[in-house]
Amino acid sequence: MSRMPRKVAIIAVLLLLLLIPSVIAITKPKEPKPPKTPNKPKTEITFTEKATLGVGNVYQGNQEIIENILYVQDAITTGTIDNGDSPISGFEVQIILGGELSLDTYAGSGNGQWVFISQSGTYQGAITGSVANGIISGQFVGHGTENFDGQKIKGTFEGSVKNFQVEITIRATITSKISNPQRSYH
């Protein structure tokens, strides 16, 4: 009876030796996959532009002073982006803001909606900002409509109030899909 288990052991070892090359062949190393190409390549245009807001174009909206803090809702200001050479030069600007301003320190913050308007379409989105020591600064994000559909814009702004006008410098990037290389920004 001791021989039977020995035969079984020898057969098991032989089977194992026969299977090892098959297992090694099955588990050969995988080759790395090539990198994926983007489905929708993008292009970016980064630029700096000036804008002037105010002078008779500021509509107060709803406002209330509580403990020397001015609270404003739905204040509207309009203006233009100066005629530079950026994709948004010459566009009209409309901003609707809400926020608060300390009448003691003239520091505050706000947020709202904005739109850059041209005859070919618009860029529109959200804006947040603050004012401190006479300097206005903030950031904005948005997207294009009509001829600018599929384009996204984001940027920052900084400026000051002079002679009842807000003069700001806009630094922005417009990102667009390269699905139609003939599309124009104007």
MOZI-V885101 format. One record per residue. RES is the residue in three letters. PHI is phi in radians with two decimals (NA if undefined). D_CENTER is the distance of its C-alpha to the mean C-alpha in Angstrom with 2 decimals. Layout:
BEGIN
{{RES:PHI:D_CENTER} {RES:PHI:D_CENTER}}
END
This chain:
BEGIN
{{MET:NA:80.38} {SER:-1.25:78.76} {ARG:-1.30:78.45} {MET:-1.08:76.23} {PRO:-1.13:73.34} {ARG:-1.15:73.72} {LYS:-1.11:73.50} {VAL:-1.10:70.43} {ALA:-1.15:68.87} {ILE:-1.16:69.73} {ILE:-1.13:68.36} {ALA:-1.10:65.15} {VAL:-1.13:64.76} {LEU:-1.11:65.46} {LEU:-1.09:62.91} {LEU:-1.07:60.34} {LEU:-1.13:61.12} {LEU:-1.26:60.75} {LEU:-1.40:57.38} {ILE:-1.01:55.75} {PRO:-1.08:55.27} {SER:-1.16:53.78} {VAL:-1.14:51.29} {ILE:-1.12:50.34} {ALA:-1.16:49.88} {ILE:-1.21:47.71} {THR:-1.71:45.37} {LYS:-1.16:44.72} {PRO:-1.10:41.39} {LYS:-1.41:38.39} {GLU:-1.43:36.87} {PRO:-1.13:33.16} {LYS:-1.36:30.91} {PRO:-1.19:29.34} {PRO:-1.11:25.55} {LYS:-1.32:23.70} {THR:-1.53:22.44} {PRO:-1.10:19.03} {ASN:-1.19:19.66} {LYS:-2.24:17.11} {PRO:-1.03:16.67} {LYS:-2.16:13.72} {THR:-2.21:14.02} {GLU:-2.18:11.96} {ILE:-2.16:13.27} {THR:-1.92:12.80} {PHE:-2.69:14.95} {THR:-2.16:16.42} {GLU:-2.51:17.88} {LYS:-1.88:20.09} {ALA:-2.48:20.33} {THR:-2.15:23.27} {LEU:-2.16:23.31} {GLY:1.84:26.38} {VAL:0.87:30.12} {GLY:1.35:31.36} {ASN:-1.91:27.99} {VAL:-1.86:27.22} {TYR:-1.91:28.28} {GLN:-1.05:28.92} {GLY:1.25:28.12} {ASN:-1.51:29.63} {GLN:-2.48:30.53} {GLU:-2.68:32.78} {ILE:-1.88:34.07} {ILE:-2.26:34.91} {GLU:0.86:36.45} {ASN:1.13:35.23} {ILE:-2.06:31.56} {LEU:-1.54:30.21} {TYR:-1.85:28.06} {VAL:-2.21:26.37} {GLN:-2.25:24.94} {ASP:0.99:23.75} {ALA:-1.35:24.32} {ILE:-2.01:23.39} {THR:-2.29:23.07} {THR:-2.26:22.95} {GLY:3.11:23.15} {THR:-2.39:22.31} {ILE:-1.62:20.24} {ASP:-0.98:22.99} {ASN:-1.38:24.21} {GLY:-1.68:22.85} {ASP:-2.06:22.02} {SER:-1.51:18.25} {PRO:-1.12:16.86} {ILE:-1.97:16.62} {SER:-1.12:19.96} {GLY:1.48:22.37} {PHE:-1.22:20.01} {GLU:-1.40:21.09} {VAL:-2.13:18.92} {GLN:-2.35:19.41} {ILE:-2.24:18.08} {ILE:-2.01:19.46} {LEU:-2.12:19.53} {GLY:-2.37:21.31} {GLY:3.02:22.21} {GLU:-2.43:25.12} {LEU:-2.48:26.94} {SER:-1.29:29.95} {LEU:-1.40:32.78} {ASP:-1.49:34.39} {THR:-1.89:31.67} {TYR:0.96:29.35} {ALA:-2.00:26.38} {GLY:-3.02:23.93} {SER:-2.54:20.47} {GLY:-2.80:18.79} {ASN:-2.71:15.96} {GLY:3.00:15.73} {GLN:-2.12:14.55} {TRP:-2.44:14.35} {VAL:-2.59:15.16} {PHE:-1.80:15.86} {ILE:-2.03:18.95} {SER:-2.35:20.89} {GLN:-1.24:23.74} {SER:-1.61:21.75} {GLY:2.69:18.96} {THR:-2.35:16.18} {TYR:-2.05:12.54} {GLN:-2.60:11.97} {GLY:3.08:9.93} {ALA:-1.93:10.24} {ILE:-2.39:11.35} {THR:-2.33:13.01} {GLY:-2.90:15.55} {SER:-2.58:19.01} {VAL:-2.34:22.20} {ALA:-2.71:24.81} {ASN:0.93:27.75} {GLY:1.37:26.92} {ILE:-1.83:23.49} {ILE:-1.81:20.42} {SER:-2.61:17.03} {GLY:3.00:13.61} {GLN:-2.49:9.89} {PHE:-2.57:7.99} {VAL:-2.44:5.14} {GLY:-3.06:6.91} {HIS:-2.49:8.74} {GLY:-1.64:12.11} {THR:-2.24:15.54} {GLU:0.92:18.95} {ASN:-1.14:19.06} {PHE:-1.81:15.28} {ASP:-1.01:14.90} {GLY:1.55:12.73} {GLN:-1.72:10.48} {LYS:-2.10:6.79} {ILE:-2.29:6.30} {LYS:-2.59:4.82} {GLY:-3.10:7.83} {THR:-2.22:10.83} {PHE:-2.50:14.23} {GLU:-2.64:17.75} {GLY:-3.00:21.05} {SER:-2.61:24.33} {VAL:-1.76:26.76} {LYS:-2.38:29.70} {ASN:0.88:32.42} {PHE:1.10:30.58} {GLN:-2.09:27.58} {VAL:-1.78:24.11} {GLU:-1.92:23.26} {ILE:-2.18:19.76} {THR:-1.86:18.19} {ILE:-1.85:14.64} {ARG:-2.03:12.89} {ALA:-2.49:9.95} {THR:-2.26:8.78} {ILE:-1.86:9.14} {THR:-1.95:8.96} {SER:-2.42:11.77} {LYS:-1.33:14.20} {ILE:-1.61:17.59} {SER:-1.46:19.58} {ASN:-2.35:21.19} {PRO:-1.12:21.73} {GLN:-1.42:23.70} {ARG:-1.09:20.80} {SER:-1.86:20.65} {TYR:-1.43:18.02} {HIS:-1.87:20.84}}
END
